[in-house]
Amino acid sequence: MEKDKCCCNKKTTHRGEDEKKIINNRISRIEGQLKGIKKMIQEDAYCNDVLIQLSAIESSIKSLSNHILENHLYSCVTRDLENGKVETLDEIISLFKRFNKG
């Protein structure tokens, strides 16, 4: 993963093409799952079946979030800490609090 760049007071993360492909493929699968649930609702699928599919989507999203978080820790956060930017720890703490809501 490449360095974060600052533009207009916003941080950005530049990802390699392979990483973008991995993330976009996972997002496409999640979109497909959502379309499947929409179709299930149109076809009056049994509530239990819809809920099972919703649970699968939750797992897919959590897995994608964990993938991005792991890459963030190994790249952006590591680099910031090596450069003495300890305020990055506040960002990570905030992320973990957000992840643990539920």
C-alpha positions as a LaTeX table, in Angstrom:
\begin{tabular}{lrrr}
\hline
Residue & $x$ (\AA) & $y$ (\AA) & $z$ (\AA) \\
\hline
Met1 & 0.00 & 0.00 & 0.00 \\
Glu2 & 1.29 & 3.42 & $-0.88$ \\
Lys3 & 1.61 & 6.45 & 1.38 \\
Asp4 & $-1.30$ & 8.55 & 2.51 \\
Lys5 & $-1.35$ & 11.91 & 0.79 \\
Cys6 & $-2.90$ & 15.02 & 2.18 \\
Cys7 & $-5.19$ & 16.94 & $-0.14$ \\
Cys8 & $-7.44$ & 19.79 & 0.95 \\
Asn9 & $-6.93$ & 18.76 & 4.60 \\
Lys10 & $-8.18$ & 15.24 & 3.89 \\
Lys11 & $-6.10$ & 12.11 & 4.14 \\
Thr12 & $-6.27$ & 9.66 & 1.29 \\
Thr13 & $-4.83$ & 6.19 & 0.86 \\
His14 & $-3.51$ & 5.19 & $-2.51$ \\
Arg15 & $-3.94$ & 1.47 & $-3.06$ \\
Gly16 & $-2.24$ & $-0.65$ & $-5.66$ \\
Glu17 & $-4.30$ & $-2.05$ & $-8.52$ \\
Asp18 & $-4.21$ & $-5.59$ & $-7.04$ \\
Glu19 & $-5.58$ & $-4.33$ & $-3.72$ \\
Lys20 & $-8.30$ & $-2.30$ & $-5.45$ \\
Lys21 & $-9.29$ & $-5.38$ & $-7.44$ \\
Ile22 & $-9.56$ & $-7.50$ & $-4.27$ \\
Ile23 & $-11.69$ & $-4.88$ & $-2.50$ \\
Asn24 & $-13.89$ & $-4.19$ & $-5.52$ \\
Asn25 & $-14.50$ & $-7.91$ & $-6.08$ \\
Arg26 & $-15.65$ & $-8.28$ & $-2.49$ \\
Ile27 & $-17.90$ & $-5.23$ & $-2.80$ \\
Ser28 & $-19.39$ & $-6.66$ & $-6.00$ \\
Arg29 & $-20.19$ & $-9.91$ & $-4.17$ \\
Ile30 & $-21.89$ & $-7.94$ & $-1.38$ \\
Glu31 & $-23.90$ & $-6.00$ & $-3.98$ \\
Gly32 & $-24.94$ & $-9.32$ & $-5.50$ \\
Gln33 & $-26.05$ & $-10.58$ & $-2.11$ \\
Leu34 & $-28.13$ & $-7.42$ & $-1.60$ \\
Lys35 & $-29.77$ & $-7.82$ & $-5.01$ \\
Gly36 & $-30.55$ & $-11.41$ & $-4.07$ \\
Ile37 & $-32.32$ & $-10.28$ & $-0.91$ \\
Lys38 & $-34.24$ & $-7.66$ & $-2.85$ \\
Lys39 & $-35.42$ & $-10.41$ & $-5.19$ \\
Met40 & $-36.32$ & $-12.63$ & $-2.23$ \\
Ile41 & $-38.52$ & $-9.85$ & $-0.83$ \\
Gln42 & $-40.22$ & $-9.37$ & $-4.22$ \\
Glu43 & $-40.88$ & $-13.12$ & $-4.34$ \\
Asp44 & $-42.22$ & $-13.22$ & $-0.75$ \\
Ala45 & $-39.44$ & $-15.44$ & 0.53 \\
Tyr46 & $-39.79$ & $-16.82$ & 4.02 \\
Cys47 & $-38.52$ & $-14.41$ & 6.72 \\
Asn48 & $-36.07$ & $-16.95$ & 8.09 \\
Asp49 & $-34.42$ & $-17.34$ & 4.67 \\
Val50 & $-34.11$ & $-13.56$ & 4.26 \\
Leu51 & $-32.61$ & $-13.21$ & 7.72 \\
Ile52 & $-30.05$ & $-15.91$ & 6.97 \\
Gln53 & $-29.00$ & $-14.02$ & 3.85 \\
Leu54 & $-28.81$ & $-10.74$ & 5.80 \\
Ser55 & $-26.54$ & $-12.46$ & 8.29 \\
Ala56 & $-24.32$ & $-13.61$ & 5.42 \\
Ile57 & $-24.06$ & $-10.01$ & 4.20 \\
Glu58 & $-23.13$ & $-8.83$ & 7.67 \\
Ser59 & $-20.34$ & $-11.41$ & 7.74 \\
Ser60 & $-19.13$ & $-10.35$ & 4.30 \\
Ile61 & $-19.03$ & $-6.69$ & 5.30 \\
Lys62 & $-17.26$ & $-7.47$ & 8.56 \\
Ser63 & $-14.69$ & $-9.55$ & 6.68 \\
Leu64 & $-14.06$ & $-6.71$ & 4.22 \\
Ser65 & $-13.77$ & $-4.22$ & 7.08 \\
Asn66 & $-11.24$ & $-6.45$ & 8.81 \\
His67 & $-9.24$ & $-6.78$ & 5.58 \\
Ile68 & $-9.07$ & $-3.00$ & 5.16 \\
Leu69 & $-8.30$ & $-2.48$ & 8.86 \\
Glu70 & $-5.46$ & $-5.02$ & 8.74 \\
Asn71 & $-3.92$ & $-3.29$ & 5.72 \\
His72 & $-4.36$ & 0.07 & 7.44 \\
Leu73 & $-2.54$ & $-1.13$ & 10.55 \\
Tyr74 & 0.34 & $-2.65$ & 8.59 \\
Ser75 & 0.80 & 0.35 & 6.31 \\
Cys76 & $-0.63$ & 3.73 & 7.29 \\
Val77 & $-0.55$ & 3.33 & 11.06 \\
Thr78 & 2.89 & 1.72 & 11.11 \\
Arg79 & 4.29 & 4.50 & 8.93 \\
Asp80 & 2.68 & 7.24 & 11.04 \\
Leu81 & 4.01 & 5.77 & 14.28 \\
Glu82 & 7.49 & 5.41 & 12.78 \\
Asn83 & 7.25 & 9.11 & 11.89 \\
Gly84 & 6.20 & 10.04 & 15.44 \\
Lys85 & 2.56 & 10.78 & 14.60 \\
Val86 & 1.07 & 9.30 & 17.78 \\
Glu87 & $-2.28$ & 11.04 & 17.13 \\
Thr88 & $-2.90$ & 8.16 & 14.74 \\
Leu89 & $-3.50$ & 6.02 & 17.84 \\
Asp90 & $-6.56$ & 8.17 & 18.59 \\
Glu91 & $-7.91$ & 7.31 & 15.12 \\
Ile92 & $-7.37$ & 3.60 & 15.77 \\
Ile93 & $-9.01$ & 3.74 & 19.19 \\
Ser94 & $-11.99$ & 5.49 & 17.61 \\
Leu95 & $-12.18$ & 2.81 & 14.90 \\
Phe96 & $-12.15$ & $-0.01$ & 17.44 \\
Lys97 & $-14.90$ & 1.69 & 19.45 \\
Arg98 & $-16.95$ & 1.97 & 16.27 \\
Phe99 & $-16.30$ & $-1.68$ & 15.37 \\
Asn100 & $-17.39$ & $-2.83$ & 18.81 \\
Lys101 & $-20.72$ & $-1.03$ & 18.79 \\
Gly102 & $-23.52$ & $-3.28$ & 18.17 \\
\hline
\end{tabular}
